[in-house]
Amino acid sequence: MTSLAQVNLWGDAQKADANAKPKLRVALIGCGGISGAHINGWKRLNPTAQIVACADPIEQRRHQRGDEIGLPREARFPYLKDLLKAGIEFDAIDCCANNVAHAPVTIEALNHGKHVLCEKPLAIKPDLVKKMIAARNKAKNKILMTAQHMRFEQKSLKLKEYLSTGVLGDIYYARAQFLRRRFLPTRIGFIDKSISGGGPCIDIGVHILDLTLHLMGHPEPVSVSAITPQKLAKRKDIRGWWGEWDRNAIDVEDFAAGFIRFKNGAAMTLECSWLLNIKEPETTKITLMGTEAGAEWPDLTIHGESGGSATDTALRFPEDKTGGHAKEIEYFADAILNKKASPVPTEQSLNVIRILDGLYRSSQSGREVKV
């Protein structure tokens, strides 16, 4: 994708008064931790795109973010419904609310004719994603995009571009890992299943799963098997590097491992954890095995064969320091202003949620389940 600057969305706006009306007005819904990364992304697009309002039921959070953005007090609300009633004009929402709120907030926004960028996971159940798709279809010409920022990191964009040539042949197996040694989130919104929908499987597993599917070319999942135990999270002798969490409240897994089968005969393993007895503080890795070559992310190495000898090639490219969160927001704005398709199609996110839901169901039943 050409960058926003390259397609000249700003025109003469970069020379214009800072108070000029933006081409894209955004309401930030949910002012928790991840919203900070989104705010920084929107600031890069100012004055073409601007956050004009925010909403969060926790007063301290909405005023902290409101001050950070520079919003007047009258543009800060507890909920999206309050913002809509106030009559503030905006074109899109950026949903950074708790997981359980993603579906109702997105549907409400689409029903009012707004574009939606929604943090991952798009929803906690496949049926909710289907309702979001129905609302998107009813809204007509509105973008619904899942904020899967790992797709938009430079190394991911470059590897996806390289793989599009078919250099790996048929990708028949993939291994995806997002493992943390002692990084268990301390906020209740992550560790209470009624709010989050699950533990690391749906929190960080969703990232590495989505990216792996993207690099594989989005094969259709058919069945999964998994374990999602909680082994270390209740232990008082284990200390988290982000601080203490409520050991009485946590009711989600601290580790998940799954096996995923696809319609084309390919398969994938997924491992994710917040709390695991491993060497490295954090391991994020994808390995792809194809009939012509293999590939690794984030190392961006290609393992193949040439003249009867095994070869290992490292992909090189100029460094781009723009992070994935900023890039996904750039792609979202570009899609709206240039009338393009969603950079992360909701149907792809539906498959991600089908798999995650299946992993939890398989763990409960102790057997492989269809998705």
ZAMARGU-4260 file (C-alpha; in steps of 0.2 Angstrom, whole numbers, plus 5000, padded with zeros to 4 digits):
<rodrens>
0) 5000/5000/5000 | 5006/5017/4996 | 5008/5028/5012 | 4995/5042/5016 | 5009/5055/5011
5) 5012/5046/4994 | 4993/5047/4990 | 4993/5065/4995 | 4978/5064/5006 | 4983/5080/5015
10) 4984/5090/4999 | 4988/5108/5006 | 4982/5103/5023 | 5000/5102/5030 | 5002/5121/5027
15) 4984/5124/5034 | 4979/5131/5050 | 4979/5119/5064 | 4960/5123/5067 | 4955/5118/5049
20) 4942/5105/5049 | 4949/5087/5047 | 4944/5076/5033 | 4941/5062/5045 | 4934/5064/5063
25) 4936/5050/5075 | 4929/5046/5092 | 4940/5036/5103 | 4929/5023/5113 | 4938/5016/5128
30) 4953/5025/5136 | 4963/5011/5144 | 4981/5006/5141 | 4980/5002/5122 | 4972/5018/5118
35) 4988/5027/5121 | 4996/5018/5106 | 4981/5023/5095 | 4981/5041/5100 | 4999/5042/5095
40) 4994/5034/5078 | 4981/5047/5075 | 4992/5062/5080 | 5003/5057/5065 | 4989/5060/5054
45) 4984/5077/5061 | 4976/5088/5053 | 4969/5076/5040 | 4962/5065/5053 | 4958/5070/5071
50) 4951/5063/5087 | 4936/5074/5091 | 4928/5065/5106 | 4932/5051/5118 | 4921/5039/5129
55) 4925/5029/5144 | 4915/5024/5159 | 4929/5027/5171 | 4930/5046/5173 | 4949/5047/5178
60) 4953/5037/5162 | 4943/5048/5150 | 4949/5064/5157 | 4967/5058/5156 | 4966/5053/5138
65) 4955/5069/5135 | 4969/5080/5142 | 4982/5070/5132 | 4972/5073/5115 | 4967/5091/5120
70) 4949/5088/5120 | 4937/5100/5128 | 4927/5094/5143 | 4911/5094/5133 | 4919/5081/5121
75) 4921/5068/5134 | 4908/5055/5139 | 4905/5039/5149 | 4898/5029/5134 | 4896/5029/5115
80) 4877/5032/5117 | 4880/5048/5127 | 4892/5054/5113 | 4879/5050/5100 | 4865/5060/5109
85) 4876/5075/5111 | 4876/5077/5092 | 4895/5079/5090 | 4899/5076/5072 | 4911/5062/5068
90) 4914/5049/5054 | 4922/5034/5063 | 4926/5026/5080 | 4942/5018/5086 | 4936/5005/5099
95) 4948/5001/5112 | 4935/4995/5125 | 4936/4979/5135 | 4934/4963/5124 | 4916/4960/5130
100) 4911/4977/5124 | 4918/4976/5106 | 4903/4968/5098 | 4890/4980/5105 | 4900/4996/5103
105) 4904/4991/5085 | 4886/4987/5081 | 4880/5003/5088 | 4892/5013/5079 | 4888/5004/5062
110) 4870/5007/5065 | 4873/5025/5066 | 4883/5025/5050 | 4900/5026/5057 | 4916/5017/5051
115) 4924/5006/5064 | 4942/5002/5069 | 4940/4989/5083 | 4954/4982/5094 | 4957/4963/5094
120) 4949/4951/5097 | 4935/4958/5086 | 4923/4949/5097 | 4924/4934/5110 | 4912/4923/5100
125) 4909/4919/5082 | 4891/4923/5083 | 4895/4940/5088 | 4906/4943/5074 | 4892/4937/5062
130) 4881/4950/5070 | 4895/4963/5067 | 4896/4958/5049 | 4877/4960/5047 | 4878/4977/5054
135) 4892/4982/5042 | 4882/4975/5027 | 4867/4985/5033 | 4877/5001/5035 | 4883/5000/5017
140) 4900/5007/5012 | 4907/5008/5029 | 4924/5001/5034 | 4925/4988/5048 | 4943/4984/5052
145) 4951/4973/5066 | 4966/4982/5074 | 4978/4967/5071 | 4994/4978/5072 | 5006/4964/5070
150) 5001/4963/5052 | 5007/4981/5049 | 5024/4980/5057 | 5037/4982/5043 | 5044/4965/5045
155) 5026/4957/5043 | 5022/4968/5027 | 5039/4964/5019 | 5037/4945/5022 | 5019/4945/5016
160) 5025/4954/5000 | 5039/4942/4998 | 5028/4926/5001 | 5015/4933/4988 | 5027/4927/4974
165) 5024/4909/4980 | 5042/4906/4984 | 5037/4894/4998 | 5027/4883/4987 | 5012/4875/4996
170) 5013/4879/5014 | 5008/4863/5023 | 5013/4867/5041 | 5015/4882/5052 | 5021/4884/5070
175) 5016/4900/5080 | 5022/4905/5097 | 5018/4920/5108 | 5026/4915/5125 | 5030/4926/5140
180) 5039/4921/5156 | 5032/4932/5169 | 5021/4945/5160 | 5004/4942/5167 | 4992/4957/5165
185) 4987/4965/5182 | 4971/4973/5176 | 4955/4964/5180 | 4949/4967/5162 | 4962/4954/5156
190) 4960/4940/5170 | 4941/4940/5173 | 4934/4929/5159 | 4917/4938/5159 | 4926/4954/5153
195) 4940/4947/5143 | 4933/4931/5136 | 4949/4921/5140 | 4967/4922/5145 | 4983/4923/5134
200) 4975/4913/5120 | 4962/4927/5116 | 4974/4941/5122 | 4991/4938/5114 | 4987/4921/5105
205) 4975/4931/5093 | 4990/4942/5087 | 5001/4928/5082 | 4987/4917/5076 | 4980/4931/5064
210) 4998/4935/5057 | 5001/4916/5054 | 4985/4914/5045 | 4989/4930/5035 | 5006/4924/5030
215) 4999/4906/5025 | 4986/4915/5014 | 4971/4912/5025 | 4967/4894/5023 | 4950/4889/5029
220) 4950/4881/5047 | 4940/4865/5049 | 4944/4858/5067 | 4955/4861/5082 | 4961/4852/5098
225) 4969/4861/5113 | 4973/4862/5131 | 4971/4878/5141 | 4976/4875/5158 | 4979/4887/5173
230) 4995/4881/5181 | 5005/4895/5189 | 4993/4910/5190 | 4987/4906/5208 | 5004/4903/5216
235) 5009/4916/5228 | 5027/4912/5226 | 5027/4918/5208 | 5030/4936/5205 | 5025/4945/5189
240) 5036/4958/5181 | 5021/4970/5178 | 5016/4969/5197 | 5004/4959/5207 | 4987/4952/5201
245) 4971/4947/5210 | 4974/4928/5213 | 4956/4926/5219 | 4949/4934/5204 | 4959/4926/5190
250) 4948/4913/5181 | 4957/4911/5164 | 4971/4900/5158 | 4989/4905/5159 | 4994/4894/5145
255) 4987/4887/5129 | 4992/4875/5116 | 4982/4870/5101 | 4983/4860/5084 | 4973/4867/5070
260) 4968/4858/5054 | 4963/4867/5038 | 4952/4862/5023 | 4967/4862/5011 | 4976/4848/5021
265) 4988/4860/5030 | 4990/4861/5049 | 4996/4873/5062 | 5002/4873/5080 | 4999/4887/5092
270) 5007/4891/5109 | 5004/4906/5120 | 5006/4910/5138 | 5008/4925/5150 | 5017/4914/5163
275) 5028/4900/5158 | 5045/4893/5165 | 5055/4897/5149 | 5072/4905/5147 | 5067/4921/5137
280) 5056/4935/5144 | 5046/4934/5128 | 5046/4924/5113 | 5036/4928/5097 | 5040/4917/5083
285) 5032/4910/5067 | 5039/4896/5057 | 5032/4891/5040 | 5035/4875/5031 | 5032/4874/5012
290) 5036/4862/4998 | 5049/4874/4990 | 5056/4883/5005 | 5052/4888/5023 | 5052/4905/5032
295) 5054/4912/5049 | 5046/4928/5057 | 5052/4939/5064 | 5070/4934/5058 | 5064/4935/5040
300) 5075/4920/5035 | 5070/4909/5020 | 5076/4891/5021 | 5078/4883/5004 | 5088/4873/4992
305) 5099/4878/4977 | 5110/4866/4967 | 5108/4852/4979 | 5113/4862/4994 | 5103/4869/5008
310) 5102/4888/5008 | 5097/4901/5022 | 5093/4918/5015 | 5090/4934/5026 | 5078/4947/5019
315) 5085/4964/5020 | 5076/4981/5018 | 5077/4999/5023 | 5072/5002/5041 | 5055/5010/5044
320) 5053/5015/5062 | 5034/5017/5061 | 5026/5005/5073 | 5012/4993/5069 | 4999/5002/5078
325) 5002/5018/5069 | 5003/5009/5052 | 4986/5000/5055 | 4978/5017/5059 | 4986/5024/5043
330) 4979/5010/5033 | 4962/5012/5041 | 4961/5031/5037 | 4967/5027/5019 | 4953/5015/5016
335) 4940/5027/5022 | 4947/5042/5013 | 4951/5033/4996 | 4936/5022/4997 | 4946/5006/4998
340) 4941/4989/5005 | 4945/4985/5024 | 4963/4982/5026 | 4958/4968/5038 | 4942/4960/5031
345) 4930/4955/5044 | 4928/4938/5037 | 4946/4934/5040 | 4943/4940/5058 | 4928/4928/5059
350) 4940/4913/5055 | 4952/4919/5069 | 4938/4919/5082 | 4931/4903/5076 | 4948/4895/5079
355) 4950/4903/5097 | 4932/4898/5102 | 4936/4881/5096 | 4952/4880/5106 | 4942/4884/5122
360) 4928/4871/5117 | 4941/4858/5114 | 4950/4861/5130 | 4933/4859/5139 | 4928/4843/5130
365) 4945/4835/5130 | 4943/4831/5111 | 4945/4838/5094 | 4930/4850/5089 | 4924/4857/5072
370) 4925/4875/5069
</rodrens>
